Amino acid sequence: MRLPDFWTGLAFAAFGLAIALIARGFPVPAGAASPRLFPTIIGAAMALMGAAIALRGLRNAADFTMPEWLGKPRRMALMAYLPLAIVVFALTAPTYGTIAVAVPIMIVHCMIYGLKPLPAVAMGLVAGTAIPLAFSELLGIPLPYGLIEGLL
C-alpha cells in the first residue's frame, strides 16, 4: 500500500521547483561558488525526476490506498522532521550560524531515528560540524558562522 506515483511525483516535482526558485534569490559572491548553486541543481533535478514519475504514474492516479507506514509514529516523525528541519535551518542559520544550528538539528534527527542519546550527540557534533566546514572550506561556499565567528 502506497501513494500513487502520480501524486508522489507531482509533490516531489513541486518541492524541487520551489527549492530551485527560492535558491535563485541567494546571494552570488564574486570569485567563489555561489550558495545558490547546489540547491538550484538539486531542486531542478528533483523537479525533473518528479515530473517523470508523475507522467509515468498518470495512468494510475485514481488508485489510492492509505500506506500502512502512516500508522507508525516514528516513521511519521521522521517524514515530518526533514521539511521542518529545512525551514528551521533556513530561518535560523543566518543569525546563529550554520554549525550552531546544524548540530542540534542532527542530534534531534539521530534521536528520532532511534539512536541512544550519547551516540546521537556524538553523531550530531561530528556531522553538524564536518559537513558545514566541508562546504565552506573545501567547496568555498560562504556559510554564516554566527555565534562561533570568533572561534574559527
N, CA, C and O atoms as a GROMACS GRO file, in nm:
protein
  608
    1MET      N    1   0.084  -0.118   0.000
    1MET     CA    2   0.000   0.000   0.000
    1MET      C    3   0.088   0.124   0.000
    1MET      O    4   0.173   0.141   0.088
    2ARG      N    5   0.068   0.210  -0.099
    2ARG     CA    6   0.147   0.330  -0.109
    2ARG      C    7   0.070   0.436  -0.187
    2ARG      O    8  -0.030   0.406  -0.251
    3LEU      N    9   0.119   0.557  -0.181
    3LEU     CA   10   0.057   0.664  -0.259
    3LEU      C   11   0.082   0.638  -0.407
    3LEU      O   12   0.188   0.585  -0.443
    4PRO      N   13  -0.012   0.674  -0.493
    4PRO     CA   14   0.011   0.656  -0.636
    4PRO      C   15   0.131   0.739  -0.683
    4PRO      O   16   0.158   0.847  -0.631
    5ASP      N   17   0.201   0.686  -0.782
    5ASP     CA   18   0.320   0.754  -0.834
    5ASP      C   19   0.288   0.894  -0.888
    5ASP      O   20   0.370   0.984  -0.879
    6PHE      N   21   0.168   0.911  -0.943
    6PHE     CA   22   0.133   1.042  -0.997
    6PHE      C   23   0.140   1.150  -0.888
    6PHE      O   24   0.204   1.253  -0.908
    7TRP      N   25   0.075   1.126  -0.775
    7TRP     CA   26   0.069   1.227  -0.668
    7TRP      C   27   0.204   1.245  -0.600
    7TRP      O   28   0.244   1.356  -0.567
    8THR      N   29   0.275   1.134  -0.581
    8THR     CA   30   0.408   1.143  -0.520
    8THR      C   31   0.502   1.220  -0.612
    8THR      O   32   0.574   1.309  -0.566
    9GLY      N   33   0.501   1.187  -0.740
    9GLY     CA   34   0.586   1.256  -0.837
    9GLY      C   35   0.552   1.403  -0.849
    9GLY      O   36   0.641   1.488  -0.859
   10LEU      N   37   0.423   1.433  -0.847
   10LEU     CA   38   0.380   1.573  -0.856
   10LEU      C   39   0.427   1.653  -0.735
   10LEU      O   40   0.476   1.765  -0.750
   11ALA      N   41   0.414   1.596  -0.616
   11ALA     CA   42   0.461   1.664  -0.494
   11ALA      C   43   0.612   1.682  -0.497
   11ALA      O   44   0.663   1.787  -0.459
   12PHE      N   45   0.684   1.578  -0.540
   12PHE     CA   46   0.829   1.584  -0.549
   12PHE      C   47   0.873   1.692  -0.649
   12PHE      O   48   0.966   1.767  -0.622
   13ALA      N   49   0.805   1.699  -0.763
   13ALA     CA   50   0.836   1.800  -0.864
   13ALA      C   51   0.809   1.941  -0.812
   13ALA      O   52   0.889   2.032  -0.834
   14ALA      N   53   0.697   1.959  -0.743
   14ALA     CA   54   0.663   2.091  -0.690
   14ALA      C   55   0.764   2.135  -0.583
   14ALA      O   56   0.806   2.250  -0.580
   15PHE      N   57   0.803   2.041  -0.497
   15PHE     CA   58   0.901   2.072  -0.393
   15PHE      C   59   1.036   2.108  -0.456
   15PHE      O   60   1.101   2.203  -0.414
   16GLY      N   61   1.078   2.032  -0.556
   16GLY     CA   62   1.204   2.060  -0.625
   16GLY      C   63   1.202   2.194  -0.694
   16GLY      O   64   1.299   2.269  -0.688
   17LEU      N   65   1.092   2.226  -0.761
   17LEU     CA   66   1.079   2.355  -0.828
   17LEU      C   67   1.084   2.470  -0.727
   17LEU      O   68   1.147   2.572  -0.753
   18ALA      N   69   1.018   2.452  -0.613
   18ALA     CA   70   1.021   2.555  -0.509
   18ALA      C   71   1.163   2.577  -0.457
   18ALA      O   72   1.205   2.690  -0.437
   19ILE      N   73   1.236   2.468  -0.436
   19ILE     CA   74   1.375   2.479  -0.390
   19ILE      C   75   1.459   2.555  -0.491
   19ILE      O   76   1.534   2.646  -0.455
   20ALA      N   77   1.447   2.519  -0.618
   20ALA     CA   78   1.526   2.584  -0.723
   20ALA      C   79   1.492   2.732  -0.734
   20ALA      O   80   1.582   2.815  -0.749
   21LEU      N   81   1.364   2.766  -0.726
   21LEU     CA   82   1.324   2.907  -0.737
   21LEU      C   83   1.368   2.989  -0.616
   21LEU      O   84   1.413   3.102  -0.631
   22ILE      N   85   1.356   2.934  -0.498
   22ILE     CA   86   1.400   3.005  -0.378
   22ILE      C   87   1.551   3.024  -0.381
   22ILE      O   88   1.601   3.130  -0.343
   23ALA      N   89   1.624   2.922  -0.426
   23ALA     CA   90   1.770   2.930  -0.431
   23ALA      C   91   1.818   3.036  -0.528
   23ALA      O   92   1.928   3.089  -0.512
   24ARG      N   93   1.740   3.067  -0.629
   24ARG     CA   94   1.780   3.170  -0.726
   24ARG      C   95   1.793   3.307  -0.660
   24ARG      O   96   1.861   3.395  -0.713
   25GLY      N   97   1.731   3.326  -0.546
   25GLY     CA   98   1.739   3.453  -0.475
   25GLY      C   99   1.856   3.464  -0.380
   25GLY      O  100   1.877   3.570  -0.320
   26PHE      N  101   1.935   3.356  -0.365
   26PHE     CA  102   2.051   3.360  -0.276
   26PHE      C  103   2.159   3.451  -0.334
   26PHE      O  104   2.165   3.469  -0.455
   27PRO      N  105   2.245   3.508  -0.248
   27PRO     CA  106   2.350   3.599  -0.298
   27PRO      C  107   2.457   3.526  -0.378
   27PRO      O  108   2.480   3.406  -0.360
   28VAL      N  109   2.521   3.601  -0.467
   28VAL     CA  110   2.628   3.546  -0.550
   28VAL      C  111   2.756   3.624  -0.520
   28VAL      O  112   2.775   3.734  -0.572
   29PRO      N  113   2.846   3.567  -0.436
   29PRO     CA  114   2.972   3.636  -0.409
   29PRO      C  115   3.067   3.625  -0.528
   29PRO      O  116   3.062   3.529  -0.605
   30ALA      N  117   3.151   3.723  -0.542
   30ALA     CA  118   3.248   3.723  -0.652
   30ALA      C  119   3.361   3.625  -0.622
   30ALA      O  120   3.412   3.620  -0.510
   31GLY      N  121   3.400   3.548  -0.722
   31GLY     CA  122   3.517   3.463  -0.712
   31GLY      C  123   3.498   3.333  -0.636
   31GLY      O  124   3.597   3.266  -0.606
   32ALA      N  125   3.376   3.295  -0.603
   32ALA     CA  126   3.354   3.169  -0.529
   32ALA      C  127   3.229   3.102  -0.582
   32ALA      O  128   3.146   3.165  -0.648
   33ALA      N  129   3.216   2.975  -0.551
   33ALA     CA  130   3.093   2.906  -0.585
   33ALA      C  131   2.980   2.969  -0.505
   33ALA      O  132   2.994   2.996  -0.386
   34SER      N  133   2.871   2.993  -0.569
   34SER     CA  134   2.758   3.060  -0.506
   34SER      C  135   2.683   2.966  -0.412
   34SER      O  136   2.674   2.846  -0.440
   35PRO      N  137   2.629   3.019  -0.302
   35PRO     CA  138   2.546   2.936  -0.214
   35PRO      C  139   2.420   2.886  -0.284
   35PRO      O  140   2.354   2.794  -0.235
   36ARG      N  141   2.386   2.946  -0.397
   36ARG     CA  142   2.266   2.901  -0.466
   36ARG      C  143   2.292   2.790  -0.567
   36ARG      O  144   2.196   2.732  -0.620
   37LEU      N  145   2.416   2.758  -0.596
   37LEU     CA  146   2.449   2.658  -0.696
   37LEU      C  147   2.394   2.520  -0.660
   37LEU      O  148   2.319   2.462  -0.738
   38PHE      N  149   2.431   2.468  -0.545
   38PHE     CA  150   2.392   2.333  -0.505
   38PHE      C  151   2.240   2.318  -0.491
   38PHE      O  152   2.185   2.224  -0.547
   39PRO      N  153   2.170   2.409  -0.419
   39PRO     CA  154   2.024   2.393  -0.408
   39PRO      C  155   1.953   2.406  -0.543
   39PRO      O  156   1.851   2.342  -0.565
   40THR      N  157   2.006   2.489  -0.633
   40THR     CA  158   1.943   2.504  -0.765
   40THR      C  159   1.956   2.374  -0.845
   40THR      O  160   1.860   2.330  -0.907
   41ILE      N  161   2.074   2.313  -0.842
   41ILE     CA  162   2.096   2.188  -0.914
   41ILE      C  163   2.008   2.078  -0.855
   41ILE      O  164   1.941   2.006  -0.929
   42ILE      N  165   2.008   2.064  -0.722
   42ILE     CA  166   1.928   1.960  -0.657
   42ILE      C  167   1.779   1.984  -0.682
   42ILE      O  168   1.707   1.890  -0.714
   43GLY      N  169   1.733   2.107  -0.668
   43GLY     CA  170   1.592   2.138  -0.690
   43GLY      C  171   1.548   2.109  -0.832
   43GLY      O  172   1.440   2.054  -0.855
   44ALA      N  173   1.631   2.147  -0.930
   44ALA     CA  174   1.597   2.121  -1.070
   44ALA      C  175   1.594   1.971  -1.098
   44ALA      O  176   1.505   1.923  -1.169
   45ALA      N  177   1.689   1.897  -1.043
   45ALA     CA  178   1.690   1.751  -1.063
   45ALA      C  179   1.567   1.688  -0.998
   45ALA      O  180   1.506   1.597  -1.055
   46MET      N  181   1.531   1.735  -0.879
   46MET     CA  182   1.411   1.684  -0.812
   46MET      C  183   1.287   1.712  -0.896
   46MET      O  184   1.200   1.626  -0.910
   47ALA      N  185   1.278   1.832  -0.952
   47ALA     CA  186   1.161   1.868  -1.033
   47ALA      C  187   1.152   1.781  -1.158
   47ALA      O  188   1.044   1.734  -1.193
   48LEU      N  189   1.264   1.759  -1.225
   48LEU     CA  190   1.262   1.676  -1.346
   48LEU      C  191   1.227   1.531  -1.315
   48LEU      O  192   1.145   1.470  -1.384
   49MET      N  193   1.288   1.477  -1.211
   49MET     CA  194   1.258   1.337  -1.175
   49MET      C  195   1.114   1.322  -1.126
   49MET      O  196   1.047   1.224  -1.159
   50GLY      N  197   1.068   1.417  -1.048
   50GLY     CA  198   0.929   1.412  -1.001
   50GLY      C  199   0.830   1.420  -1.116
   50GLY      O  200   0.729   1.349  -1.116
   51ALA      N  201   0.858   1.506  -1.213
   51ALA     CA  202   0.770   1.516  -1.330
   51ALA      C  203   0.769   1.385  -1.408
   51ALA      O  204   0.663   1.342  -1.455
   52ALA      N  205   0.885   1.322  -1.422
   52ALA     CA  206   0.892   1.194  -1.493
   52ALA      C  207   0.811   1.087  -1.419
   52ALA      O  208   0.739   1.009  -1.482
   53ILE      N  209   0.821   1.084  -1.287
   53ILE     CA  210   0.745   0.986  -1.208
   53ILE      C  211   0.595   1.014  -1.220
   53ILE      O  212   0.515   0.922  -1.232
   54ALA      N  213   0.558   1.142  -1.215
   54ALA     CA  214   0.416   1.178  -1.225
   54ALA      C  215   0.360   1.139  -1.362
   54ALA      O  216   0.248   1.088  -1.369
   55LEU      N  217   0.434   1.163  -1.467
   55LEU     CA  218   0.386   1.125  -1.601
   55LEU      C  219   0.370   0.974  -1.613
   55LEU      O  220   0.273   0.926  -1.671
   56ARG      N  221   0.465   0.900  -1.558
   56ARG     CA  222   0.457   0.754  -1.564
   56ARG      C  223   0.338   0.703  -1.482
   56ARG      O  224   0.274   0.606  -1.520
   57GLY      N  225   0.310   0.768  -1.371
   57GLY     CA  226   0.202   0.723  -1.285
   57GLY      C  227   0.066   0.782  -1.319
   57GLY      O  228  -0.032   0.754  -1.250
   58LEU      N  229   0.060   0.863  -1.423
   58LEU     CA  230  -0.066   0.929  -1.459
   58LEU      C  231  -0.178   0.829  -1.484
   58LEU      O  232  -0.294   0.858  -1.454
   59ARG      N  233  -0.146   0.714  -1.538
   59ARG     CA  234  -0.249   0.615  -1.570
   59ARG      C  235  -0.311   0.552  -1.445
   59ARG      O  236  -0.421   0.498  -1.451
   60ASN      N  237  -0.241   0.561  -1.330
   60ASN     CA  238  -0.292   0.500  -1.207
   60ASN      C  239  -0.328   0.605  -1.101
   60ASN      O  240  -0.331   0.573  -0.982
   61ALA      N  241  -0.356   0.729  -1.142
   61ALA     CA  242  -0.375   0.839  -1.047
   61ALA      C  243  -0.498   0.820  -0.957
   61ALA      O  244  -0.498   0.870  -0.845
   62ALA      N  245  -0.598   0.752  -1.003
   62ALA     CA  246  -0.720   0.737  -0.924
   62ALA      C  247  -0.710   0.624  -0.822
   62ALA      O  248  -0.792   0.616  -0.731
   63ASP      N  249  -0.611   0.539  -0.834
   63ASP     CA  250  -0.594   0.424  -0.744
   63ASP      C  251  -0.521   0.471  -0.618
   63ASP      O  252  -0.399   0.491  -0.619
   64PHE      N  253  -0.596   0.488  -0.508
   64PHE     CA  254  -0.536   0.540  -0.386
   64PHE      C  255  -0.571   0.452  -0.267
   64PHE      O  256  -0.688   0.426  -0.241
   65THR      N  257  -0.470   0.407  -0.196
   65THR     CA  258  -0.489   0.336  -0.070
   65THR      C  259  -0.393   0.396   0.031
   65THR      O  260  -0.282   0.435  -0.004
   66MET      N  261  -0.435   0.401   0.154
   66MET     CA  262  -0.351   0.457   0.259
   66MET      C  263  -0.233   0.364   0.285
   66MET      O  264  -0.253   0.244   0.306
   67PRO      N  265  -0.111   0.418   0.285
   67PRO     CA  266   0.004   0.333   0.314
   67PRO      C  267   0.004   0.290   0.461
   67PRO      O  268  -0.038   0.365   0.549
   68GLU      N  269   0.053   0.168   0.488
   68GLU     CA  270   0.050   0.116   0.624
   68GLU      C  271   0.147   0.187   0.718
   68GLU      O  272   0.127   0.188   0.839
   69TRP      N  273   0.254   0.249   0.661
   69TRP     CA  274   0.350   0.316   0.747
   69TRP      C  275   0.292   0.442   0.810
   69TRP      O  276   0.352   0.497   0.904
   70LEU      N  277   0.178   0.490   0.761
   70LEU     CA  278   0.116   0.608   0.822
   70LEU      C  279   0.073   0.580   0.965
   70LEU      O  280   0.051   0.674   1.042
   71GLY      N  281   0.060   0.453   1.003
   71GLY     CA  282   0.022   0.419   1.138
   71GLY      C  283   0.139   0.408   1.233
   71GLY      O  284   0.118   0.381   1.352
   72LYS      N  285   0.261   0.428   1.186
   72LYS     CA  286   0.379   0.414   1.270
   72LYS      C  287   0.432   0.553   1.308
   72LYS      O  288   0.480   0.626   1.222
   73PRO      N  289   0.422   0.590   1.437
   73PRO     CA  290   0.457   0.727   1.478
   73PRO      C  291   0.602   0.767   1.447
   73PRO      O  292   0.626   0.880   1.405
   74ARG      N  293   0.698   0.676   1.466
   74ARG     CA  294   0.837   0.714   1.442
   74ARG      C  295   0.861   0.744   1.294
   74ARG      O  296   0.936   0.836   1.261
   75ARG      N  297   0.801   0.667   1.207
   75ARG     CA  298   0.816   0.693   1.063
   75ARG      C  299   0.750   0.825   1.024
   75ARG      O  300   0.803   0.898   0.941
   76MET      N  301   0.637   0.853   1.083
   76MET     CA  302   0.571   0.981   1.056
   76MET      C  303   0.656   1.096   1.107
   76MET      O  304   0.667   1.200   1.041
   77ALA      N  305   0.716   1.078   1.224
   77ALA     CA  306   0.803   1.183   1.281
   77ALA      C  307   0.924   1.207   1.191
   77ALA      O  308   0.962   1.322   1.166
   78LEU      N  309   0.983   1.099   1.141
   78LEU     CA  310   1.098   1.115   1.051
   78LEU      C  311   1.057   1.188   0.924
   78LEU      O  312   1.130   1.274   0.875
   79MET      N  313   0.941   1.153   0.870
   79MET     CA  314   0.895   1.217   0.747
   79MET      C  315   0.864   1.365   0.769
   79MET      O  316   0.895   1.448   0.684
   80ALA      N  317   0.805   1.398   0.882
   80ALA     CA  318   0.770   1.537   0.911
   80ALA      C  319   0.892   1.619   0.952
   80ALA      O  320   0.896   1.740   0.930
   81TYR      N  321   0.992   1.553   1.011
   81TYR     CA  322   1.107   1.626   1.064
   81TYR      C  323   1.194   1.688   0.954
   81TYR      O  324   1.244   1.799   0.972
   82LEU      N  325   1.212   1.621   0.842
   82LEU     CA  326   1.300   1.672   0.738
   82LEU      C  327   1.257   1.809   0.685
   82LEU      O  328   1.338   1.901   0.687
   83PRO      N  329   1.132   1.827   0.639
   83PRO     CA  330   1.095   1.961   0.594
   83PRO      C  331   1.097   2.064   0.706
   83PRO      O  332   1.132   2.180   0.684
   84LEU      N  333   1.060   2.022   0.827
   84LEU     CA  334   1.064   2.113   0.941
   84LEU      C  335   1.209   2.157   0.969
   84LEU      O  336   1.234   2.275   0.994
   85ALA      N  337   1.302   2.063   0.965
   85ALA     CA  338   1.443   2.096   0.988
   85ALA      C  339   1.497   2.190   0.882
   85ALA      O  340   1.576   2.280   0.912
   86ILE      N  341   1.455   2.172   0.758
   86ILE     CA  342   1.500   2.261   0.649
   86ILE      C  343   1.451   2.403   0.673
   86ILE      O  344   1.526   2.499   0.656
   87VAL      N  345   1.325   2.417   0.713
   87VAL     CA  346   1.269   2.550   0.739
   87VAL      C  347   1.339   2.615   0.859
   87VAL      O  348   1.377   2.732   0.853
   88VAL      N  349   1.356   2.539   0.966
   88VAL     CA  350   1.424   2.592   1.085
   88VAL      C  351   1.566   2.634   1.050
   88VAL      O  352   1.612   2.741   1.091
   89PHE      N  353   1.637   2.550   0.975
   89PHE     CA  354   1.774   2.584   0.935
   89PHE      C  355   1.776   2.712   0.853
   89PHE      O  356   1.858   2.801   0.879
   90ALA      N  357   1.688   2.723   0.754
   90ALA     CA  358   1.686   2.841   0.668
   90ALA      C  359   1.656   2.968   0.746
   90ALA      O  360   1.709   3.075   0.713
   91LEU      N  361   1.571   2.959   0.847
   91LEU     CA  362   1.533   3.078   0.923
   91LEU      C  363   1.635   3.116   1.030
   91LEU      O  364   1.648   3.234   1.063
   92THR      N  365   1.707   3.019   1.086
   92THR     CA  366   1.794   3.048   1.200
   92THR      C  367   1.943   3.051   1.167
   92THR      O  368   2.019   3.117   1.238
   93ALA      N  369   1.987   2.982   1.063
   93ALA     CA  370   2.131   2.976   1.032
   93ALA      C  371   2.192   3.114   1.003
   93ALA      O  372   2.304   3.139   1.047
   94PRO      N  373   2.124   3.203   0.931
   94PRO     CA  374   2.187   3.334   0.908
   94PRO      C  375   2.214   3.412   1.036
   94PRO      O  376   2.310   3.489   1.041
   95THR      N  377   2.134   3.393   1.138
   95THR     CA  378   2.152   3.465   1.264
   95THR      C  379   2.248   3.394   1.358
   95THR      O  380   2.340   3.455   1.412
   96TYR      N  381   2.226   3.264   1.378
   96TYR     CA  382   2.302   3.190   1.479
   96TYR      C  383   2.423   3.116   1.422
   96TYR      O  384   2.510   3.075   1.498
   97GLY      N  385   2.429   3.099   1.293
   97GLY     CA  386   2.542   3.032   1.230
   97GLY      C  387   2.508   2.890   1.187
   97GLY      O  388   2.426   2.822   1.249
   98THR      N  389   2.573   2.846   1.083
   98THR     CA  390   2.545   2.716   1.025
   98THR      C  391   2.573   2.602   1.122
   98THR      O  392   2.489   2.514   1.140
   99ILE      N  393   2.688   2.603   1.184
   99ILE     CA  394   2.724   2.493   1.274
   99ILE      C  395   2.637   2.493   1.398
   99ILE      O  396   2.591   2.387   1.442
  100ALA      N  397   2.613   2.611   1.456
  100ALA     CA  398   2.532   2.619   1.578
  100ALA      C  399   2.389   2.571   1.555
  100ALA      O  400   2.324   2.527   1.650
  101VAL      N  401   2.340   2.578   1.432
  101VAL     CA  402   2.205   2.531   1.401
  101VAL      C  403   2.208   2.385   1.354
  101VAL      O  404   2.119   2.308   1.387
  102ALA      N  405   2.310   2.348   1.277
  102ALA     CA  406   2.317   2.213   1.222
  102ALA      C  407   2.336   2.106   1.329
  102ALA      O  408   2.279   1.998   1.319
  103VAL      N  409   2.415   2.135   1.430
  103VAL     CA  410   2.442   2.035   1.534
  103VAL      C  411   2.314   1.991   1.606
  103VAL      O  412   2.288   1.871   1.611
  104PRO      N  413   2.232   2.082   1.662
  104PRO     CA  414   2.110   2.034   1.729
  104PRO      C  415   2.011   1.969   1.632
  104PRO      O  416   1.941   1.876   1.671
  105ILE      N  417   2.005   2.016   1.509
  105ILE     CA  418   1.917   1.953   1.410
  105ILE      C  419   1.960   1.809   1.387
  105ILE      O  420   1.876   1.720   1.380
  106MET      N  421   2.090   1.785   1.375
  106MET     CA  422   2.141   1.649   1.354
  106MET      C  423   2.117   1.562   1.477
  106MET      O  424   2.083   1.444   1.464
  107ILE      N  425   2.135   1.618   1.596
  107ILE     CA  426   2.114   1.540   1.720
  107ILE      C  427   1.969   1.495   1.730
  107ILE      O  428   1.942   1.378   1.758
  108VAL      N  429   1.875   1.586   1.707
  108VAL     CA  430   1.734   1.551   1.715
  108VAL      C  431   1.699   1.447   1.609
  108VAL      O  432   1.626   1.352   1.636
  109HIS      N  433   1.753   1.464   1.487
  109HIS     CA  434   1.727   1.366   1.381
  109HIS      C  435   1.776   1.227   1.420
  109HIS      O  436   1.705   1.128   1.400
  110CYS      N  437   1.895   1.220   1.474
  110CYS     CA  438   1.950   1.091   1.517
  110CYS      C  439   1.865   1.027   1.626
  110CYS      O  440   1.846   0.905   1.626
  111MET      N  441   1.814   1.108   1.717
  111MET     CA  442   1.731   1.053   1.826
  111MET      C  443   1.596   1.005   1.773
  111MET      O  444   1.545   0.902   1.817
  112ILE      N  445   1.536   1.078   1.679
  112ILE     CA  446   1.412   1.033   1.618
  112ILE      C  447   1.437   0.903   1.542
  112ILE      O  448   1.352   0.813   1.541
  113TYR      N  449   1.552   0.893   1.478
  113TYR     CA  450   1.587   0.773   1.402
  113TYR      C  451   1.605   0.651   1.493
  113TYR      O  452   1.596   0.538   1.447
  114GLY      N  453   1.632   0.675   1.622
  114GLY     CA  454   1.640   0.564   1.715
  114GLY      C  455   1.773   0.550   1.787
  114GLY      O  456   1.789   0.456   1.865
  115LEU      N  457   1.868   0.641   1.763
  115LEU     CA  458   1.995   0.632   1.835
  115LEU      C  459   1.975   0.671   1.980
  115LEU      O  460   1.888   0.752   2.013
  116LYS      N  461   2.054   0.613   2.067
  116LYS     CA  462   2.054   0.650   2.208
  116LYS      C  463   2.116   0.789   2.220
  116LYS      O  464   2.188   0.831   2.130
  117PRO      N  465   2.092   0.861   2.330
  117PRO     CA  466   2.137   0.999   2.342
  117PRO      C  467   2.287   1.022   2.320
  117PRO      O  468   2.324   1.114   2.247
  118LEU      N  469   2.373   0.940   2.381
  118LEU     CA  470   2.517   0.964   2.366
  118LEU      C  471   2.564   0.947   2.220
  118LEU      O  472   2.634   1.035   2.170
  119PRO      N  473   2.529   0.838   2.152
  119PRO     CA  474   2.568   0.829   2.010
  119PRO      C  475   2.504   0.937   1.924
  119PRO      O  476   2.564   0.984   1.828
  120ALA      N  477   2.382   0.979   1.958
  120ALA     CA  478   2.315   1.084   1.882
  120ALA      C  479   2.390   1.217   1.896
  120ALA      O  480   2.408   1.289   1.799
  121VAL      N  481   2.434   1.247   2.019
  121VAL     CA  482   2.511   1.370   2.041
  121VAL      C  483   2.644   1.363   1.967
  121VAL      O  484   2.685   1.461   1.904
  122ALA      N  485   2.711   1.248   1.974
  122ALA     CA  486   2.839   1.232   1.904
  122ALA      C  487   2.821   1.249   1.753
  122ALA      O  488   2.898   1.322   1.689
  123MET      N  489   2.720   1.183   1.697
  123MET     CA  490   2.694   1.194   1.553
  123MET      C  491   2.656   1.337   1.516
  123MET      O  492   2.701   1.388   1.413
  124GLY      N  493   2.574   1.400   1.598
  124GLY     CA  494   2.533   1.538   1.570
  124GLY      C  495   2.650   1.634   1.572
  124GLY      O  496   2.660   1.723   1.487
  125LEU      N  497   2.739   1.617   1.669
  125LEU     CA  498   2.857   1.704   1.677
  125LEU      C  499   2.950   1.684   1.558
  125LEU      O  500   2.998   1.781   1.499
  126VAL      N  501   2.975   1.558   1.522
  126VAL     CA  502   3.066   1.530   1.411
  126VAL      C  503   3.006   1.576   1.278
  126VAL      O  504   3.068   1.653   1.205
  127ALA      N  505   2.884   1.528   1.246
  127ALA     CA  506   2.823   1.562   1.118
  127ALA      C  507   2.785   1.710   1.110
  127ALA      O  508   2.804   1.774   1.007
  128GLY      N  509   2.731   1.764   1.219
  128GLY     CA  510   2.690   1.904   1.220
  128GLY      C  511   2.804   2.002   1.210
  128GLY      O  512   2.784   2.118   1.175
  129THR      N  513   2.925   1.956   1.241
  129THR     CA  514   3.044   2.041   1.228
  129THR      C  515   3.117   2.012   1.097
  129THR      O  516   3.157   2.104   1.027
  130ALA      N  517   3.134   1.885   1.065
  130ALA     CA  518   3.214   1.847   0.948
  130ALA      C  519   3.149   1.888   0.816
  130ALA      O  520   3.216   1.937   0.726
  131ILE      N  521   3.020   1.868   0.804
  131ILE     CA  522   2.952   1.899   0.677
  131ILE      C  523   2.957   2.049   0.645
  131ILE      O  524   2.996   2.085   0.534
  132PRO      N  525   2.919   2.138   0.738
  132PRO     CA  526   2.932   2.282   0.705
  132PRO      C  527   3.077   2.325   0.679
  132PRO      O  528   3.102   2.407   0.590
  133LEU      N  529   3.172   2.270   0.754
  133LEU     CA  530   3.312   2.305   0.729
  133LEU      C  531   3.357   2.258   0.592
  133LEU      O  532   3.432   2.327   0.524
  134ALA      N  533   3.311   2.140   0.550
  134ALA     CA  534   3.345   2.091   0.416
  134ALA      C  535   3.289   2.184   0.309
  134ALA      O  536   3.357   2.215   0.211
  135PHE      N  537   3.165   2.229   0.327
  135PHE     CA  538   3.107   2.320   0.229
  135PHE      C  539   3.182   2.453   0.225
  135PHE      O  540   3.209   2.505   0.117
  136SER      N  541   3.215   2.508   0.341
  136SER     CA  542   3.280   2.641   0.342
  136SER      C  543   3.428   2.634   0.309
  136SER      O  544   3.478   2.718   0.234
  137GLU      N  545   3.499   2.536   0.363
  137GLU     CA  546   3.644   2.531   0.344
  137GLU      C  547   3.685   2.461   0.215
  137GLU      O  548   3.771   2.510   0.143
  138LEU      N  549   3.624   2.347   0.186
  138LEU     CA  550   3.664   2.271   0.067
  138LEU      C  551   3.598   2.321  -0.061
  138LEU      O  552   3.662   2.328  -0.166
  139LEU      N  553   3.470   2.355  -0.052
  139LEU     CA  554   3.398   2.398  -0.171
  139LEU      C  555   3.397   2.550  -0.189
  139LEU      O  556   3.357   2.600  -0.294
  140GLY      N  557   3.440   2.622  -0.087
  140GLY     CA  558   3.447   2.768  -0.098
  140GLY      C  559   3.311   2.836  -0.093
  140GLY      O  560   3.298   2.951  -0.137
  141ILE      N  561   3.211   2.768  -0.041
  141ILE     CA  562   3.077   2.827  -0.031
  141ILE      C  563   3.068   2.900   0.103
  141ILE      O  564   3.076   2.836   0.208
  142PRO      N  565   3.051   3.031   0.100
  142PRO     CA  566   3.047   3.106   0.226
  142PRO      C  567   2.918   3.079   0.303
  142PRO      O  568   2.808   3.108   0.256
  143LEU      N  569   2.934   3.023   0.422
  143LEU     CA  570   2.820   2.997   0.510
  143LEU      C  571   2.834   3.085   0.633
  143LEU      O  572   2.946   3.112   0.678
  144PRO      N  573   2.723   3.128   0.689
  144PRO     CA  574   2.732   3.214   0.806
  144PRO      C  575   2.785   3.138   0.928
  144PRO      O  576   2.739   3.028   0.958
  145TYR      N  577   2.884   3.198   0.998
  145TYR     CA  578   2.939   3.136   1.118
  145TYR      C  579   2.859   3.173   1.242
  145TYR      O  580   2.856   3.097   1.338
  146GLY      N  581   2.796   3.289   1.242
  146GLY     CA  582   2.710   3.331   1.353
  146GLY      C  583   2.780   3.337   1.486
  146GLY      O  584   2.879   3.409   1.502
  147LEU      N  585   2.731   3.262   1.583
  147LEU     CA  586   2.779   3.265   1.720
  147LEU      C  587   2.924   3.225   1.735
  147LEU      O  588   2.990   3.271   1.829
  148ILE      N  589   2.976   3.142   1.647
  148ILE     CA  590   3.113   3.093   1.661
  148ILE      C  591   3.211   3.168   1.571
  148ILE      O  592   3.320   3.118   1.542
  149GLU      N  593   3.174   3.287   1.527
  149GLU     CA  594   3.255   3.367   1.434
  149GLU      C  595   3.398   3.385   1.485
  149GLU      O  596   3.493   3.368   1.408
  150GLY      N  597   3.416   3.419   1.609
  150GLY     CA  598   3.550   3.444   1.662
  150GLY      C  599   3.630   3.318   1.692
  150GLY      O  600   3.752   3.326   1.708
  151LEU      N  601   3.564   3.202   1.699
  151LEU     CA  602   3.633   3.079   1.733
  151LEU      C  603   3.705   3.016   1.614
  151LEU      O  604   3.802   2.942   1.633
  152LEU      N  605   3.658   3.043   1.492
  152LEU     CA  606   3.718   2.980   1.374
  152LEU      C  607   3.818   3.069   1.305
  152LEU      O  608   3.876   3.030   1.204
   0.00000   0.00000   0.00000
